[in-house]
Amino acid sequence: QNYPNPFATSTAIEFDVPTTADVRVAVFDILGREVVRLVSEQRQAGSYKENWNADGLASGVYFLRMEAGDFTAVKSLTVVK
């Protein structure tokens, strides 16, 4: 989950990791190109918050992909400038 959405400059991305796992959180553009990798490491079980600053990126829809162990989720993020 992220808030605010839509956003102009930055957004906070919150996620839970139920058990210790390799975690990857990345943002992709509409063409599937990775824009930024926010997390790529093993994390202990717990709740986390990562901030993403979209300065320098065009307005549009981006996709947040979160992976932890066997779990994968994709959410849309909207940048409005």
C-alpha positions as CSV (number, residue, x, y, z in Angstrom):
1,Q,0.0,0.0,0.0
2,N,1.2,3.5,-0.7
3,Y,-0.1,7.0,0.3
4,P,-0.8,9.4,-1.1
5,N,-1.9,8.0,-4.4
6,P,-1.9,9.9,-6.7
7,F,1.1,12.0,-5.7
8,A,3.3,14.7,-7.2
9,T,6.7,14.2,-5.6
10,S,6.9,11.4,-3.1
11,T,4.9,8.6,-1.6
12,A,5.3,6.3,1.4
13,I,5.1,2.5,0.6
14,E,4.2,0.3,3.5
15,F,4.4,-3.5,3.5
16,D,4.5,-6.4,5.9
17,V,6.9,-9.3,5.9
18,P,5.3,-12.3,7.8
19,T,8.5,-14.4,8.0
20,T,12.2,-13.7,7.3
21,A,12.5,-13.7,3.6
22,D,14.4,-12.2,0.6
23,V,12.5,-9.1,-0.2
24,R,12.5,-7.1,-3.4
25,V,10.5,-3.9,-3.9
26,A,10.9,-2.1,-7.2
27,V,9.0,0.5,-9.4
28,F,8.5,0.0,-13.1
29,D,7.2,2.3,-15.8
30,I,4.4,1.5,-18.2
31,L,6.8,-0.2,-20.6
32,G,8.1,-2.6,-17.9
33,R,11.4,-0.9,-17.4
34,E,12.7,-0.8,-13.8
35,V,12.7,2.9,-12.6
36,V,14.1,2.3,-9.1
37,R,14.8,-0.6,-6.8
38,L,13.8,0.4,-3.2
39,V,14.6,-2.9,-1.5
40,S,16.7,-5.9,-2.4
41,E,17.8,-7.7,0.7
42,Q,16.7,-10.2,3.3
43,R,14.3,-8.7,5.9
44,Q,13.2,-10.1,9.2
45,A,9.5,-10.5,9.9
46,G,7.9,-7.1,10.6
47,S,6.3,-4.0,9.1
48,Y,8.3,-1.7,6.9
49,K,8.0,1.7,5.3
50,E,10.0,2.9,2.3
51,N,9.7,6.4,0.8
52,W,9.9,6.9,-3.0
53,N,10.8,10.3,-4.4
54,A,9.6,10.6,-8.0
55,D,11.3,13.9,-8.8
56,G,12.6,13.9,-12.4
57,L,9.9,11.4,-13.6
58,A,7.1,12.2,-15.9
59,S,3.4,12.1,-14.9
60,G,1.8,8.8,-15.5
61,V,1.1,5.4,-14.1
62,Y,3.9,3.3,-12.6
63,F,3.8,-0.2,-11.1
64,L,5.1,-1.2,-7.7
65,R,6.2,-4.9,-7.6
66,M,6.8,-6.4,-4.2
67,E,8.3,-9.9,-3.7
68,A,8.9,-11.7,-0.4
69,G,9.6,-15.4,-0.6
70,D,6.9,-17.0,-2.7
71,F,4.6,-13.9,-2.4
72,T,4.3,-11.4,-5.2
73,A,2.1,-8.3,-5.5
74,V,1.8,-5.6,-8.1
75,K,0.1,-2.2,-7.3
76,S,-0.3,0.9,-9.5
77,L,1.1,4.3,-8.5
78,T,0.0,7.5,-10.2
79,V,2.4,10.4,-10.5
80,V,0.6,13.7,-11.2
81,K,2.8,16.8,-11.8
